[in-house]
Structures are given as C-alpha cells and as structure tokens.
Amino acid sequence: TSGCKLDQYRRVLLMGVRAIEMECWDGKLGDPVVSLTQRPTVGLRMSAQRVLECIKEHAFTASPYPVILSTVSHCSARQEA
C-alpha cells in the first residue's frame, strides 16, 4: 500500500535527512504521482499530494534546518498546473 512507501519519506526525515528527491509522473486520475523508481510502476507509485503532506508533517521533527526538495517532473503541462 502507499502507506508503506510514505513511511520511507517519514523515516528519512525522522533520521534528519535534509535532501529529498521526488520523481513525478502523470497519474491516471489527473493528479501527479511520485515513483520510488525511475519509471512509474503500479506497485511503486503514490499520490504526490500525500508525499508533500508527509514531508510537511515530519520535515522539522528531527532538525530545525530546511529540507531541500528536488523535484524531477515527467508530467504533462496539464498535471504540472
């Protein structure tokens, strides 16, 4: 489930990691998805919105320093909007 994948973002933030990369792709429901690999496979993608909410919730739990979020977008112009 996507909760398990979100846990990876939560875990690294709680370890104090300050740089995170998101690979974004077109989602089937009209919203971007994040893939944990370089190609969006069914089992390894989750809502970009849920990933951003997870980062927002845990970004400053272990460290007061900013998080550098690198976003690689493979989305169409429509889903980037």
C-alpha positions as CSV (number, residue, x, y, z in Angstrom):
1,T,0.0,0.0,0.0
2,S,1.0,3.6,-0.4
3,G,1.3,3.9,3.4
4,C,4.4,1.7,3.4
5,K,6.0,3.9,0.7
6,L,5.1,7.0,2.6
7,D,6.8,5.5,5.6
8,Q,10.1,5.7,3.7
9,Y,9.8,9.5,3.5
10,R,8.8,9.8,7.1
11,R,11.6,7.6,8.2
12,V,14.4,9.5,6.4
13,L,13.0,12.8,7.7
14,L,13.0,11.5,11.3
15,M,16.6,10.4,10.8
16,G,17.4,14.1,10.0
17,V,17.9,13.8,6.2
18,R,17.7,17.3,4.7
19,A,17.6,16.5,0.9
20,I,14.8,14.5,-0.7
21,E,14.1,13.8,-4.4
22,M,10.7,13.3,-5.8
23,E,10.2,11.8,-9.3
24,C,6.8,12.9,-10.5
25,W,4.8,11.3,-13.3
26,D,1.3,11.7,-14.8
27,G,-1.3,10.0,-12.7
28,K,-4.2,8.1,-14.1
29,L,-6.7,10.2,-12.1
30,G,-5.5,13.5,-13.3
31,D,-3.1,14.2,-10.4
32,P,0.7,13.7,-10.4
33,V,2.1,10.6,-8.8
34,V,5.5,10.0,-7.2
35,S,7.5,7.0,-8.1
36,L,10.3,5.4,-6.0
37,T,12.0,4.2,-9.1
38,Q,12.9,5.9,-12.4
39,R,9.7,4.5,-14.0
40,P,6.3,4.7,-12.5
41,T,5.2,1.1,-11.9
42,V,1.9,0.2,-10.4
43,G,3.3,-1.0,-7.1
44,L,5.8,1.8,-6.5
45,R,3.8,5.0,-7.0
46,M,1.8,7.2,-4.7
47,S,0.0,10.5,-4.7
48,A,2.3,13.5,-4.9
49,Q,-0.1,15.3,-2.6
50,R,0.3,12.6,0.1
51,V,4.1,12.7,-0.2
52,L,4.1,16.5,0.2
53,E,1.7,16.3,3.2
54,C,4.1,13.7,4.8
55,I,7.1,16.0,4.2
56,K,5.2,18.9,5.7
57,E,4.3,16.9,8.8
58,H,7.7,15.5,9.5
59,A,10.2,18.0,8.0
60,F,11.2,19.7,11.2
61,T,10.7,16.9,13.7
62,A,14.3,15.9,13.9
63,S,16.0,19.0,12.7
64,P,15.3,22.7,12.5
65,Y,17.2,23.1,9.2
66,P,15.4,23.4,5.9
67,V,14.6,20.4,3.7
68,I,15.9,20.6,0.1
69,L,13.3,19.1,-2.1
70,S,14.5,18.2,-5.6
71,T,11.6,17.5,-7.9
72,V,12.1,15.8,-11.2
73,S,8.9,16.3,-13.3
74,H,8.0,13.9,-16.1
75,C,4.4,15.3,-16.0
76,S,2.4,16.8,-18.8
77,A,1.8,20.5,-18.7
78,R,-1.8,19.8,-17.6
79,Q,-0.7,17.9,-14.5
80,E,2.0,20.3,-13.7
81,A,-0.5,23.1,-13.3
